[in-house]
């Protein structure tokens, strides 16, 4: 089997906007049942749900459990698994806050590690055994270029993303022999984006564009020139399509990988 079967069920955390929503939309386009997750108002939840249904989702559910708390992650997974088998798990939820190590409040460290790393442990622990029992399952963890190289003032974020890649490699090894080629097997991989066109970086782009008479592309190039040699950002949909492809049965032997989408950043 080389084409993904219709009717797979996918949970994408942090999927009300940005990269998470783009991944959900890419999976929706392959006739998946989509389980959205995120903290946001009813308008944001409604817009995200309509978006994935328009993209082709067979159904949509939406949860808003707080991933800082292990008990809430467990309740999320209990609710998701009680509603039916889970074929695809995408851990995308993440937060960021920058500060020098010496000035970093301990509660910021705890919050970033909890959401960016520990939550993925809890979701994977809940989801992987039943995937293995059925012989097909996909975990795609959205790490970062900062899971491959470090930057100053980002200690908890870098630690979490390095940890997420390590966690994924362990899980990949433990489940590598589950299933077979025909069923698709069970794989665990990371995607490591660099600069990506999301709302969170738009103020930085606009600040630099102002130095160039409002030229947005010039602002993007200035922002990226120190790190990303391509001088081009990625679009969330590009990451979404890679995530969806990793979930195809044909990708049965791609596991334990950390795939960079960062315009050459880590090749320097």
Order of alpha helices (4+ residues) and beta strands (2+ residues): beta-alpha-beta-alpha-beta-alpha-beta-alpha-alpha-beta-alpha-beta-alpha-alpha-alpha-beta
